[in-house]
């Protein structure tokens, strides 16, 4: 994939990750525990892991965390988002690239969700200077398995669709691009 196309795809993924995460902030979760969320933005992270390099995936995660923290939860929540987002992306990338024969996409997503929740609790206990927040960890881990499975199933479907559409390959062009290309060729032949 050439640099311009790759950059365009990364921007599209970043934009979708921000939009999904922003909209997710308005979905009520019927659990009275702070920090429980679906993690739908990780669908985009998983697509990035399947088709891009680690630096691109980290870029997508960092930009998503920055923008969503500023728009929804405030800059004070940035440490939680970044720590959880980056660590979970690293773990998911490693599992997908190195141990994929042992883990399904759903399993990778659940591992990422568990790491995300654990990182956020550790950061919270360090910021607050109290280990009492660790009591939230078992509840967050249970919810991470459930939400990680859901997000993983959606991510599995999304990765399959992206592979089917061959978006990340160099040679294939879409129907609209082909029509536009045909019109350009006709025009160029008529002026020569």
Buried (B, 14 or more C-beta within 10 A) or exposed (E): BEEEEBEEBBEEBBBBBBBBBBEBEEEEEEBEEEBBBBBBBBBBBBBBBBBBEBEBBBBBBBBBBBBBBEEBEEEEBBBBBBBBBBBBBBBBBBBBEEEEEEBEBBBBBBBBBBBBBBBBBBBBBEEEEEEEBEEBBEBBBBBBBBBBBBBBBBBBEBBEEBEEEEBBEEEEEEEEEEEEEEEEEEEEEEEE
